[in-house]
Amino acid sequence: MEKRLYPRKRFDRAIKCITQHIMFDCQGVNISPGGCCLRSPVSIDVGEELALLIPIGNGENNLLFALGKVIWAKEFEAKFNDLPFYAGIKFLATSSKNFPELENLCQNPD
């Protein structure tokens, strides 16, 4: 039985992540109006709050700015993987300007 509040949409795009200590690039795995899953080159702790810049359209002005909280994290073997850390991010707040584009993107979930 599916327990997710929002259906997920595959999202294989770069995401800029800003924590209290560092800014780095991540890779999206999936996204929904309520959060996202991403792959990261650095470990992110459960409970950590961060800011995300997410490209949701074709252009520099189509960025969604989101504040989020890590609700789960998992590390995979880094052998051939530059992004061994996976994290589930719950959006705490999102910019209202481009939120309709995110909802539109997620209309047909995978």
Summary of the structure (lengths in Angstrom):
residues: 110
radius of gyration: 13.3
end to end distance: 16.0
largest distance: 40.2
contacts: 310
relative contact order: 0.24
helix: 6%
strand: 48%
